[in-house]
Amino acid sequence: MSVTPGWMRSEIMLDLFGVGEENWRDALAREPHFAISETPRFVGRAVAALASDPDRARWNGRSLSSGGLAAVYGFTDLDGSRPDAWRYITEVQDPGKPADTTGYR
């Protein structure tokens, strides 16, 4: 199996936008879709959930996302939300819709 994060709010991304974790929302003025970003801890929690699942073999051969696994296992990001970045990117960002994370966090 493979696990991929969504739009990662990593140190390099924060640096790119000139913000830190404490004020990352300031980057939304420059890139509104950054609102769906997730911390590196979120994908870490996805991996931890998989590792502790005695039935993890059910995922063999699949490509999984941190947001999809959060829906299954119930873990959250540091702010208590469950960002589903890949669904958001497909349904909101790529079609050119205005940034709105309602129903995606």
C-alpha positions in Angstrom: 0.0 0.0 0.0 1.0 3.6 -0.3 -0.1 6.6 1.8 0.0 10.1 0.4 -0.7 13.3 2.3 -2.8 16.0 0.9 -1.6 19.6 0.5 1.2 19.5 3.1 1.7 22.4 5.5 5.4 21.5 5.8 8.2 23.8 6.8 9.2 24.4 3.2 5.6 25.4 2.3 5.3 27.7 5.3 8.6 29.3 4.3 7.5 29.6 0.7 4.4 31.6 1.9 6.4 33.5 4.5 4.3 32.3 7.4 4.7 29.9 10.3 2.4 27.3 11.8 1.0 29.8 14.2 -0.1 32.2 11.4 -0.4 29.9 8.4 -3.8 31.2 7.5 -2.2 34.5 6.5 -1.0 32.6 3.4 -4.6 32.4 2.2 -4.5 35.9 0.9 -1.9 34.7 -1.6 -3.3 31.2 -2.2 -6.9 30.7 -0.9 -6.8 27.0 -1.6 -4.0 26.5 1.0 -7.0 26.5 3.4 -7.2 22.7 2.8 -3.6 22.1 3.8 -2.7 19.6 6.5 0.2 19.3 9.0 2.8 16.6 8.6 1.4 15.1 11.8 -1.8 14.3 10.0 -0.2 11.8 7.6 1.8 10.5 10.5 -1.4 9.7 12.3 -2.6 7.9 9.1 0.5 5.7 9.2 0.1 5.1 12.9 -3.6 4.1 12.4 -2.6 1.6 9.7 0.2 0.2 11.7 -2.1 -0.5 14.7 -4.9 -2.0 12.6 -4.9 -5.8 13.0 -6.8 -6.0 9.7 -4.4 -3.6 7.8 -3.9 -6.2 5.0 -7.3 -5.2 3.7 -5.5 -2.2 2.2 -2.9 -4.2 0.4 -2.3 -3.0 -3.2 -4.1 0.3 -2.7 -3.1 3.9 -2.8 -4.5 5.7 0.3 -4.8 9.3 1.3 -4.4 10.8 4.8 -7.9 12.4 4.5 -9.5 9.1 3.4 -7.9 7.2 6.2 -9.0 9.9 8.7 -12.6 9.2 7.7 -12.1 5.5 8.3 -10.0 5.6 11.5 -11.4 8.8 13.1 -8.1 10.6 13.8 -7.8 14.4 13.3 -5.2 17.0 12.4 -3.7 19.2 15.2 -6.6 21.6 14.9 -9.2 18.9 15.4 -10.2 18.9 11.7 -10.1 16.1 9.1 -8.9 17.8 5.9 -9.8 15.8 2.8 -7.4 17.5 0.4 -7.6 15.2 -2.6 -11.3 15.3 -2.8 -11.2 19.1 -2.4 -8.6 19.4 -5.1 -10.6 17.3 -7.5 -14.0 18.9 -6.7 -13.1 22.5 -5.9 -9.6 23.6 -6.9 -9.2 21.9 -10.2 -12.6 23.0 -11.6 -11.7 26.6 -10.7 -14.3 27.1 -8.0 -13.7 29.6 -5.2 -11.8 28.3 -2.2 -14.3 26.9 0.4 -13.4 24.1 2.7 -16.9 23.5 3.9 -17.5 19.8 3.9 -13.8 19.1 3.3 -12.3 19.7 6.8 
